Amino acid sequence: MITNVLVANRGEIARRVFRTCRELGVATTAVHSDPDADAPHVREADAAVRLPGAAPADTYLRGELIVRAALQAGADAVHPGYGFLSESAEFARAVLASGLVWIGPPPEAIAAMGSKTAAKRLMAAAGVPVLDALAAPAEADLPVLVKAAAGGGGRGMRVVERLADLPAALDAARAEAAKAFGSDEVFCERYLPTGRHVEVQLLADAHGTVWAVGDRDCSLQRRHQKVIEEAPAPGLPAGVRAELHRAAVGAARAIGYVGAGTAEFLLAEDGRFYFLEMNTRLQVEHPVTEAVTGLDLVALQLAVAEGEELPAATPPPSTGHAIEARLYAEDPARDWQPATGTLHRLELTSEHREFCGDGLRLDSGVEAGNEITPHYDAMLAKVIVRAPTRAAAARRLADALARARIHGPATNRDLLVRALRHPEFRAGRVHTGFLAEHAAELTAELTAEFTAGPAAGPTTAGAGGVERAALAAALADAAARTTALPSGWRNLPSQPQSKRYRTADGRELDVRYRRTRAGLRAEGHADVELIEAAPDFVLLREGEVRRRYDVARYGDRVYVDSPVGSTALTALPRFPDPTAQTDPGALLAPMPGTVLRVAAAVGDTVTAGQPLLVLEAMKMEHRVTAPAAGTLVELRAAPGQQVQLGALLAVVKSPEEV
């Protein structure tokens, strides 16, 4: 019997496993890097062991350190979670060799599926349809997808639409794969731009029972990484669904699989499907399967690891529909640039919790006050909603996200809400190119009118809404500064007070208000009446419509949440510092990270948009490009260099300036 489980992972993953362990009466052990010393998963564990260092390669990817930590803490089993070493056959063997219980599939099964190319050959031999690897892609094969043979998570993948671009794509994919997975093996296969990513949840015991626990659609992806997942996969004909389940079970039996795993398929428009890979672990999106089946997949993993049989010959049926959205600290409108900084607040409103009842779930590895660093994945949380129908689940999830209080780094919240409310998504017409196809409307700066609310439109307030939010912020700030003789008080009429804010898209707003004997009064907003102003909220009436704006301040950052949406503002000093000017040709680091590659040298003539260097942050690569045509006159970056947010990387001068 397992008595103490060490989770060889961090954040939301570790917390998820710990939750089931607590319910089962099993003790828990955490491991942590130095940046994670005060992380929620560390506090929640019964014991925690330090892995010295910060980078994953020095900490969570060091199998020998994790095995030693388990033995030191008295754990008798290791759960790998998902990500990091969860699909390492070597790590599984090391755990077993040390006398610990491995809560995962046999190392042989992991090894069999560890290489996508080897897995394709094995599945083809077992009669499972596959997309053949292309040894030498030709014009007729385009577009093709370059893929890393090992690992997952979208790393080492490139879409190629011209043969001339193939060599560079292969080189980039090899470099990324080697860094992420320790193997630079890549291959090419046909790319189906409008294919669907459909997967089958598998669970098998050591007694010969294999379950196909329903299916999921994970087609909404950015950079080949999943963003929105749902169960069951919508719009599948009964025959296709049954064939997918049979193929998945056949794949598991072909390698003697035991434990939880996922068979992933690409579904073409003509209804044919092809095996992509098998993830020999639990998936990030497993909560949607749990929501529609009532199963606890982690509890079943532990039971199987203890040698128990699955409780029945067949799994329970799926009922209702569940959708999961991954909330990332990133800016989709700026090429998915990751965001770092302090997370001041992350919570779903109490009103929405009551509205959704037990059908709402929030899985997160962070809490208010945590620092979002560049060391790890950018995912802040997963929000999951279950409802009787797909339409109801999408509506409730969009509403939950729209009303959530998220104060801190930029997130993809707006994109998630717009995608869930998009007519094509509502109609079930999803595919892996959905986000790219609708990028303009999903990431465009908003121009919605003030009257558009969360039920009808996007989450961030529109053009008029941003101005009202800034007004509310200024009036709340004025209310907080009220004293016996408040700032701005005059016995005779005088000039109004003013407050300046910068919006997320860089606009500056000048808000004016006046203190009168009747209280605060907005200037320049004749159609807006102030009902009440307090330090943390403002009530405004426009015509006959009254709205409440909740205001929170953290230093110079101000967050305004209202029924029209959420707005993030930066309070600006009354008199700008004339020395705080940046050379227009200066390239500053958009995030803290590591310089991976430098693509130009001082003295080079560059064109607008030309890549100059590549940064790595939050497990993703980000290009830094020339802001305009000119000459690269200064370069302060070198491969391997760690840079901080705002650090000067390079300077490009126009021909007139050189």
HUQUI-V228006 format. One record per residue. N is the residue number from 1. RES is the residue in three letters. SS is DSSP state (helix for helix, strand for strand, loop for the rest). PSI is psi in whole degrees, -180 to 180 (NA if undefined). OMEGA is omega in whole degrees, 0 to 359 (999 if undefined). Layout:
# HUQUI-V228006
n: [N/N]
res: [RES/RES]
ss: [SS/SS]
psi: [PSI/PSI]
omega: [OMEGA/OMEGA]
This chain:
# HUQUI-V228006
n: [1/2/3/4/5/6/7/8/9/10/11/12/13/14/15/16/17/18/19/20/21/22/23/24/25/26/27/28/29/30/31/32/33/34/35/36/37/38/39/40/41/42/43/44/45/46/47/48/49/50/51/52/53/54/55/56/57/58/59/60/61/62/63/64/65/66/67/68/69/70/71/72/73/74/75/76/77/78/79/80/81/82/83/84/85/86/87/88/89/90/91/92/93/94/95/96/97/98/99/100/101/102/103/104/105/106/107/108/109/110/111/112/113/114/115/116/117/118/119/120/121/122/123/124/125/126/127/128/129/130/131/132/133/134/135/136/137/138/139/140/141/142/143/144/145/146/147/148/149/150/151/152/153/154/155/156/157/158/159/160/161/162/163/164/165/166/167/168/169/170/171/172/173/174/175/176/177/178/179/180/181/182/183/184/185/186/187/188/189/190/191/192/193/194/195/196/197/198/199/200/201/202/203/204/205/206/207/208/209/210/211/212/213/214/215/216/217/218/219/220/221/222/223/224/225/226/227/228/229/230/231/232/233/234/235/236/237/238/239/240/241/242/243/244/245/246/247/248/249/250/251/252/253/254/255/256/257/258/259/260/261/262/263/264/265/266/267/268/269/270/271/272/273/274/275/276/277/278/279/280/281/282/283/284/285/286/287/288/289/290/291/292/293/294/295/296/297/298/299/300/301/302/303/304/305/306/307/308/309/310/311/312/313/314/315/316/317/318/319/320/321/322/323/324/325/326/327/328/329/330/331/332/333/334/335/336/337/338/339/340/341/342/343/344/345/346/347/348/349/350/351/352/353/354/355/356/357/358/359/360/361/362/363/364/365/366/367/368/369/370/371/372/373/374/375/376/377/378/379/380/381/382/383/384/385/386/387/388/389/390/391/392/393/394/395/396/397/398/399/400/401/402/403/404/405/406/407/408/409/410/411/412/413/414/415/416/417/418/419/420/421/422/423/424/425/426/427/428/429/430/431/432/433/434/435/436/437/438/439/440/441/442/443/444/445/446/447/448/449/450/451/452/453/454/455/456/457/458/459/460/461/462/463/464/465/466/467/468/469/470/471/472/473/474/475/476/477/478/479/480/481/482/483/484/485/486/487/488/489/490/491/492/493/494/495/496/497/498/499/500/501/502/503/504/505/506/507/508/509/510/511/512/513/514/515/516/517/518/519/520/521/522/523/524/525/526/527/528/529/530/531/532/533/534/535/536/537/538/539/540/541/542/543/544/545/546/547/548/549/550/551/552/553/554/555/556/557/558/559/560/561/562/563/564/565/566/567/568/569/570/571/572/573/574/575/576/577/578/579/580/581/582/583/584/585/586/587/588/589/590/591/592/593/594/595/596/597/598/599/600/601/602/603/604/605/606/607/608/609/610/611/612/613/614/615/616/617/618/619/620/621/622/623/624/625/626/627/628/629/630/631/632/633/634/635/636/637/638/639/640/641/642/643/644/645/646/647/648/649/650/651/652/653/654/655/656/657/658]
res: [MET/ILE/THR/ASN/VAL/LEU/VAL/ALA/ASN/ARG/GLY/GLU/ILE/ALA/ARG/ARG/VAL/PHE/ARG/THR/CYS/ARG/GLU/LEU/GLY/VAL/ALA/THR/THR/ALA/VAL/HIS/SER/ASP/PRO/ASP/ALA/ASP/ALA/PRO/HIS/VAL/ARG/GLU/ALA/ASP/ALA/ALA/VAL/ARG/LEU/PRO/GLY/ALA/ALA/PRO/ALA/ASP/THR/TYR/LEU/ARG/GLY/GLU/LEU/ILE/VAL/ARG/ALA/ALA/LEU/GLN/ALA/GLY/ALA/ASP/ALA/VAL/HIS/PRO/GLY/TYR/GLY/PHE/LEU/SER/GLU/SER/ALA/GLU/PHE/ALA/ARG/ALA/VAL/LEU/ALA/SER/GLY/LEU/VAL/TRP/ILE/GLY/PRO/PRO/PRO/GLU/ALA/ILE/ALA/ALA/MET/GLY/SER/LYS/THR/ALA/ALA/LYS/ARG/LEU/MET/ALA/ALA/ALA/GLY/VAL/PRO/VAL/LEU/ASP/ALA/LEU/ALA/ALA/PRO/ALA/GLU/ALA/ASP/LEU/PRO/VAL/LEU/VAL/LYS/ALA/ALA/ALA/GLY/GLY/GLY/GLY/ARG/GLY/MET/ARG/VAL/VAL/GLU/ARG/LEU/ALA/ASP/LEU/PRO/ALA/ALA/LEU/ASP/ALA/ALA/ARG/ALA/GLU/ALA/ALA/LYS/ALA/PHE/GLY/SER/ASP/GLU/VAL/PHE/CYS/GLU/ARG/TYR/LEU/PRO/THR/GLY/ARG/HIS/VAL/GLU/VAL/GLN/LEU/LEU/ALA/ASP/ALA/HIS/GLY/THR/VAL/TRP/ALA/VAL/GLY/ASP/ARG/ASP/CYS/SER/LEU/GLN/ARG/ARG/HIS/GLN/LYS/VAL/ILE/GLU/GLU/ALA/PRO/ALA/PRO/GLY/LEU/PRO/ALA/GLY/VAL/ARG/ALA/GLU/LEU/HIS/ARG/ALA/ALA/VAL/GLY/ALA/ALA/ARG/ALA/ILE/GLY/TYR/VAL/GLY/ALA/GLY/THR/ALA/GLU/PHE/LEU/LEU/ALA/GLU/ASP/GLY/ARG/PHE/TYR/PHE/LEU/GLU/MET/ASN/THR/ARG/LEU/GLN/VAL/GLU/HIS/PRO/VAL/THR/GLU/ALA/VAL/THR/GLY/LEU/ASP/LEU/VAL/ALA/LEU/GLN/LEU/ALA/VAL/ALA/GLU/GLY/GLU/GLU/LEU/PRO/ALA/ALA/THR/PRO/PRO/PRO/SER/THR/GLY/HIS/ALA/ILE/GLU/ALA/ARG/LEU/TYR/ALA/GLU/ASP/PRO/ALA/ARG/ASP/TRP/GLN/PRO/ALA/THR/GLY/THR/LEU/HIS/ARG/LEU/GLU/LEU/THR/SER/GLU/HIS/ARG/GLU/PHE/CYS/GLY/ASP/GLY/LEU/ARG/LEU/ASP/SER/GLY/VAL/GLU/ALA/GLY/ASN/GLU/ILE/THR/PRO/HIS/TYR/ASP/ALA/MET/LEU/ALA/LYS/VAL/ILE/VAL/ARG/ALA/PRO/THR/ARG/ALA/ALA/ALA/ALA/ARG/ARG/LEU/ALA/ASP/ALA/LEU/ALA/ARG/ALA/ARG/ILE/HIS/GLY/PRO/ALA/THR/ASN/ARG/ASP/LEU/LEU/VAL/ARG/ALA/LEU/ARG/HIS/PRO/GLU/PHE/ARG/ALA/GLY/ARG/VAL/HIS/THR/GLY/PHE/LEU/ALA/GLU/HIS/ALA/ALA/GLU/LEU/THR/ALA/GLU/LEU/THR/ALA/GLU/PHE/THR/ALA/GLY/PRO/ALA/ALA/GLY/PRO/THR/THR/ALA/GLY/ALA/GLY/GLY/VAL/GLU/ARG/ALA/ALA/LEU/ALA/ALA/ALA/LEU/ALA/ASP/ALA/ALA/ALA/ARG/THR/THR/ALA/LEU/PRO/SER/GLY/TRP/ARG/ASN/LEU/PRO/SER/GLN/PRO/GLN/SER/LYS/ARG/TYR/ARG/THR/ALA/ASP/GLY/ARG/GLU/LEU/ASP/VAL/ARG/TYR/ARG/ARG/THR/ARG/ALA/GLY/LEU/ARG/ALA/GLU/GLY/HIS/ALA/ASP/VAL/GLU/LEU/ILE/GLU/ALA/ALA/PRO/ASP/PHE/VAL/LEU/LEU/ARG/GLU/GLY/GLU/VAL/ARG/ARG/ARG/TYR/ASP/VAL/ALA/ARG/TYR/GLY/ASP/ARG/VAL/TYR/VAL/ASP/SER/PRO/VAL/GLY/SER/THR/ALA/LEU/THR/ALA/LEU/PRO/ARG/PHE/PRO/ASP/PRO/THR/ALA/GLN/THR/ASP/PRO/GLY/ALA/LEU/LEU/ALA/PRO/MET/PRO/GLY/THR/VAL/LEU/ARG/VAL/ALA/ALA/ALA/VAL/GLY/ASP/THR/VAL/THR/ALA/GLY/GLN/PRO/LEU/LEU/VAL/LEU/GLU/ALA/MET/LYS/MET/GLU/HIS/ARG/VAL/THR/ALA/PRO/ALA/ALA/GLY/THR/LEU/VAL/GLU/LEU/ARG/ALA/ALA/PRO/GLY/GLN/GLN/VAL/GLN/LEU/GLY/ALA/LEU/LEU/ALA/VAL/VAL/LYS/SER/PRO/GLU/GLU/VAL]
ss: [loop/loop/loop/strand/strand/strand/strand/loop/loop/loop/helix/helix/helix/helix/helix/helix/helix/helix/helix/helix/helix/helix/helix/helix/loop/loop/strand/strand/strand/strand/strand/strand/loop/loop/loop/loop/loop/loop/loop/helix/helix/helix/helix/helix/loop/loop/strand/strand/strand/strand/loop/loop/loop/loop/loop/helix/helix/helix/loop/loop/loop/loop/helix/helix/helix/helix/helix/helix/helix/helix/helix/helix/helix/loop/loop/loop/strand/strand/strand/loop/loop/loop/loop/loop/loop/loop/loop/loop/helix/helix/helix/helix/helix/helix/helix/helix/helix/loop/loop/loop/strand/strand/strand/loop/loop/loop/helix/helix/helix/helix/helix/helix/helix/helix/loop/helix/helix/helix/helix/helix/helix/helix/helix/helix/helix/loop/loop/loop/loop/strand/loop/loop/loop/strand/loop/loop/loop/loop/helix/helix/helix/loop/loop/strand/strand/strand/strand/strand/loop/loop/loop/loop/loop/loop/loop/loop/loop/strand/strand/strand/loop/loop/helix/helix/helix/helix/helix/helix/helix/helix/helix/helix/helix/helix/helix/helix/helix/helix/helix/helix/helix/loop/loop/loop/loop/strand/strand/strand/strand/strand/loop/loop/loop/loop/loop/strand/strand/strand/strand/strand/strand/strand/strand/strand/loop/loop/loop/loop/loop/strand/strand/strand/strand/strand/strand/strand/strand/strand/strand/strand/strand/strand/loop/loop/strand/strand/strand/strand/strand/strand/strand/loop/loop/loop/loop/loop/loop/helix/helix/helix/helix/helix/helix/helix/helix/helix/helix/helix/helix/helix/helix/helix/helix/helix/loop/loop/loop/loop/strand/strand/strand/strand/strand/strand/strand/strand/strand/loop/loop/loop/loop/loop/strand/strand/strand/strand/strand/strand/strand/loop/loop/loop/loop/loop/loop/helix/helix/helix/helix/helix/helix/helix/helix/loop/loop/loop/helix/helix/helix/helix/helix/helix/helix/helix/helix/loop/loop/loop/loop/loop/loop/loop/loop/loop/loop/loop/loop/loop/loop/loop/strand/strand/strand/strand/strand/strand/strand/strand/loop/strand/strand/helix/helix/helix/loop/loop/strand/strand/loop/loop/strand/strand/loop/loop/strand/strand/strand/loop/loop/helix/helix/helix/helix/helix/helix/helix/helix/helix/helix/strand/strand/strand/strand/strand/loop/loop/loop/loop/loop/loop/strand/strand/loop/loop/loop/loop/loop/loop/strand/strand/strand/strand/strand/strand/strand/strand/strand/loop/loop/helix/helix/helix/helix/helix/helix/helix/helix/helix/helix/helix/helix/helix/helix/loop/strand/strand/strand/loop/loop/loop/loop/loop/helix/helix/helix/helix/helix/helix/helix/helix/helix/loop/helix/helix/helix/helix/loop/loop/loop/loop/loop/loop/loop/helix/helix/helix/helix/loop/helix/helix/helix/helix/helix/loop/loop/loop/loop/loop/loop/loop/loop/loop/loop/loop/loop/loop/loop/loop/loop/loop/loop/loop/helix/helix/helix/helix/helix/helix/helix/helix/helix/helix/helix/helix/helix/helix/helix/helix/helix/helix/loop/loop/loop/loop/loop/loop/loop/loop/loop/loop/loop/loop/loop/loop/loop/loop/strand/strand/strand/strand/strand/strand/strand/loop/loop/loop/loop/strand/strand/strand/strand/strand/strand/strand/strand/strand/loop/loop/strand/strand/strand/strand/loop/loop/loop/loop/loop/strand/strand/strand/strand/strand/strand/strand/loop/loop/strand/strand/strand/strand/strand/strand/loop/loop/strand/strand/strand/strand/strand/strand/strand/strand/strand/strand/loop/loop/strand/strand/strand/strand/strand/strand/loop/loop/strand/strand/strand/strand/strand/strand/strand/strand/loop/loop/loop/loop/loop/loop/loop/loop/loop/loop/loop/loop/loop/strand/strand/strand/loop/loop/loop/loop/strand/strand/strand/strand/strand/strand/loop/loop/loop/loop/loop/loop/strand/strand/loop/loop/loop/loop/strand/strand/strand/strand/strand/strand/strand/loop/loop/strand/strand/strand/strand/strand/strand/loop/loop/loop/loop/strand/strand/strand/strand/strand/strand/loop/loop/loop/loop/loop/loop/strand/strand/loop/loop/loop/loop/strand/strand/strand/strand/strand/strand/loop/loop/loop/loop/loop]
psi: [134/131/-24/120/125/130/117/57/-170/178/-140/-35/-51/-42/-37/-46/-41/-38/-45/-40/-43/-41/-30/-6/28/132/159/148/133/156/153/146/176/-43/-22/12/-35/22/155/-39/-28/-43/-32/-19/156/-29/154/140/130/138/101/132/-178/-45/144/-37/-25/-10/-86/-13/8/91/-39/-34/-37/-41/-43/-40/-41/-43/-40/-39/-6/19/150/4/154/126/124/-10/-142/136/178/-117/13/-22/32/112/-36/-42/-43/-42/-39/-39/-48/-39/-26/-2/6/157/133/116/75/-179/165/145/-33/-38/-39/-45/-39/-35/0/-32/125/-34/-43/-38/-39/-44/-41/-43/-38/-40/-28/2/12/129/137/158/119/141/140/114/-41/87/139/174/-38/-16/-14/148/155/159/122/128/144/140/-25/165/-164/-153/18/0/144/32/137/136/131/124/-12/136/-30/-25/-7/-47/-44/-39/-40/-44/-45/-41/-41/-44/-44/-42/-42/-40/-38/-37/-4/9/133/17/127/164/170/147/163/142/127/98/-31/22/161/142/106/136/157/126/127/148/126/144/179/8/11/-2/131/125/138/100/65/-176/167/152/125/40/-27/105/151/134/37/20/138/144/-45/131/154/155/137/168/125/149/16/126/148/-39/-42/-42/-46/-40/-41/-45/-42/-42/-41/-44/-40/-39/-43/-44/-32/-25/11/46/142/134/-165/142/176/130/123/138/154/121/118/165/-27/5/-9/148/157/137/131/-57/167/122/114/58/178/150/155/-37/13/-24/-31/-34/-42/-37/-37/-10/-19/5/154/101/-32/-41/-40/-35/-46/-41/-44/-41/-28/1/6/158/153/147/-10/167/-28/154/163/152/159/139/140/-162/142/142/138/137/134/119/114/149/86/164/100/-31/-12/53/39/31/126/155/142/172/-172/130/107/-32/137/103/150/144/149/-34/-41/-35/-42/-38/-43/-21/-142/-5/6/135/136/115/118/149/3/161/169/133/-14/149/127/114/168/2/-28/-178/149/1/125/-40/165/130/124/133/135/140/168/-32/163/-42/-43/-39/-44/-42/-45/-38/-44/-42/-40/-43/-41/-36/-6/150/107/103/117/-142/159/148/173/19/-46/-43/-42/-45/-45/-39/-44/-28/0/137/-37/-39/-44/-32/-3/11/75/151/172/-18/11/-51/-38/-40/-36/20/-41/-46/-24/-23/-1/151/142/144/20/149/162/-29/-7/126/175/-33/-20/-22/-161/172/-41/138/146/-168/-52/-35/-37/-41/-41/-37/-42/-40/-45/-41/-43/-42/-36/-40/-41/-40/-36/-24/4/131/-173/-35/81/156/135/-6/133/148/-28/157/143/-174/147/158/158/155/133/140/151/134/173/-28/13/-3/150/132/133/111/130/141/163/140/125/175/-22/0/-164/143/130/140/138/10/65/-26/0/130/130/122/-46/143/127/166/-27/3/159/138/123/148/129/111/-122/5/126/136/149/137/117/132/130/137/138/95/-127/3/133/133/127/119/133/174/-18/-13/-167/141/132/130/154/121/129/149/152/-39/105/145/114/-18/-12/57/144/135/128/-22/3/137/115/149/121/-8/159/142/-167/135/118/-50/150/127/8/166/157/132/-14/144/127/159/160/130/-3/131/131/-34/167/129/149/129/140/44/17/153/144/126/139/119/161/132/-22/169/145/-152/136/106/-15/138/117/26/144/149/135/-11/136/129/150/161/129/-2/142/122/-41/165/129/127/143/162/-33/-27/-20/NA]
omega: [178/181/183/183/169/177/184/183/187/168/183/182/180/181/179/180/179/182/178/179/178/180/180/182/180/179/185/176/178/167/182/172/179/178/182/187/181/182/181/182/178/180/185/183/176/177/180/181/181/170/188/178/182/184/178/181/180/188/188/178/179/184/182/178/182/177/179/179/179/181/180/184/180/176/177/179/179/173/185/184/175/189/181/187/187/179/178/178/179/179/178/179/180/178/181/181/180/180/180/175/179/180/183/182/177/179/180/178/177/181/181/181/185/177/181/180/178/180/178/180/180/181/178/178/180/178/178/181/179/168/184/172/183/181/181/183/178/181/182/182/186/354/178/178/173/185/172/181/180/173/183/178/178/180/178/181/178/173/182/181/177/180/180/182/186/181/180/179/178/180/181/180/179/181/181/181/180/181/185/190/181/178/181/179/177/177/180/173/178/179/178/187/182/176/177/177/182/182/181/176/180/174/183/175/182/184/174/179/177/179/162/188/178/183/181/171/182/188/182/187/169/182/179/176/187/180/178/180/180/178/354/177/185/170/179/173/183/181/180/180/181/179/177/181/179/180/180/178/177/178/180/181/182/182/180/187/175/180/180/178/182/172/184/183/172/183/181/181/181/178/177/180/185/177/177/182/175/177/185/184/170/181/176/185/183/180/181/176/177/183/184/179/184/180/168/186/178/178/178/175/180/180/179/179/177/177/182/174/172/190/180/180/181/181/176/179/176/176/181/182/180/178/178/175/179/179/182/171/183/180/182/182/180/177/176/181/181/182/178/179/182/173/184/185/175/181/172/184/180/179/182/177/180/181/183/180/183/182/183/182/177/176/184/176/183/178/178/180/179/177/176/187/179/188/190/181/185/183/177/186/170/177/185/177/172/180/180/182/178/181/180/180/179/181/183/180/178/181/179/179/182/183/182/175/181/183/181/180/176/179/177/184/182/179/180/182/180/179/180/181/183/181/181/177/180/180/180/181/183/176/187/178/186/184/178/181/183/186/184/182/181/184/182/173/190/175/182/179/182/185/180/181/182/183/185/187/184/186/181/182/180/185/178/181/179/179/178/178/178/176/179/179/181/181/176/178/179/179/180/182/182/177/178/175/190/175/178/182/176/176/178/179/182/179/179/172/179/178/182/179/172/180/182/181/172/179/176/181/178/183/181/178/183/174/179/177/180/180/180/177/180/177/177/179/184/183/183/179/177/178/182/177/176/182/184/175/178/174/179/175/176/187/179/185/180/179/177/177/176/187/176/181/175/186/180/179/182/179/181/179/182/176/178/180/183/181/175/182/173/178/183/177/182/179/182/177/183/180/183/180/181/175/182/179/182/176/181/180/182/182/170/181/181/177/179/184/173/188/180/180/178/182/179/171/185/178/179/179/180/178/178/177/181/176/173/176/178/175/180/177/183/181/172/188/179/181/181/177/179/181/176/186/180/179/183/182/178/180/181/182/174/180/179/177/177/180/178/181/184/176/177/179/177/179/181/184/184/999]
